[in-house]
């Protein structure tokens, strides 16, 4: 009898310690919902092709982090600690272990390395701002800035599209959100996932209502929905005559220009907005590797192996931050709503400047290319091409739209630097 009771007690203990028991505790239903949502995102990535390279890792990270008892990610480890609440001797010990201070707060990376789970360790690459700049390195190595160099006016369209970011920043502030939350939500308007992660990972901690995973999820969702969101806005703000404009062929850009461009952009942007240097610098370094012609092996590594590895680590670690307690909240609804407003305003700002340039150029510029000023490369440029050809089958806007599109990549990085500067000053 004693053996049977012991066996039953052991069985009960195993059941209580299993992940299934975690679904039965208070709030466990939220984990079930998040797991189901992760299945939906996996379906969208696999069956529908919605940003699969990042959406699939993010959705699987979402699955792992919401499995009760897995203990792979601990949001409480990422909460900044007030120095006033800690004994000075404890702070000194933490510093020796690798604590990092931000104003009057610190984050103990040493403790995370000793006690964190697998996803905590991978998330260090996000929190320490390692992954996003390396993603930009790969993007730069794959990007041809020729259309932008051939038509420098494209810089204006890329800059105009960032207007959605700053209008949304003001709107979020009016709603009573903190400066850090306003900046993190507003950057979604740039339609650039790595930039959104870069900004939010610096400004948000585990104790905030809005997490990095929330921002990343919204950013990549809207990037995937570019072909759905943009066309109605483009058609509403332009006339059939404007959409039918055929633009002339771009001039040929010399190799010297392509080599000098990334060097000059890095210097100018870094001197004007130093906080944008990590993103812009890595973007331009990757492009210089590509255009120099003397580093083909390194350039190909940046385009392929490095890009693929960082994409896996970035996606699954960001997905880990999408814990049920952070996603199934009213704050998440605000992020989704303000995110689509930011992205829509960015598209509209680019189109409206395109209309102004259409008039100023004597009706030689098709305003549709202004919508490509967002940073979704090359999807936004393809949408401009598609909408233009619907009105005029002989129209070919892709290369013209690539100018504002790659300008938008630079613009979103610059906007990120501006937002970080604003938050630091505030």
PyMOL commands that set and color helices and strands:
alter all, ss='L'
color gray80, all
select helices_A, chain A and resi 2-17+19-22+28-46+52-65+75-78+83-85+88-97+109-115+118-127+131-142+146-150+154-160+163-174+179-190+193-203+212-224+226-237+240-243+255-272+274-292+296-303+305-320+324-327+330-360+367-373+379-391+398-425
alter helices_A, ss='H'
color red, helices_A
select strands_A, chain A and resi 81-82+99-102+105-108
alter strands_A, ss='S'
color yellow, strands_A
deselect
rebuild
show_as cartoon
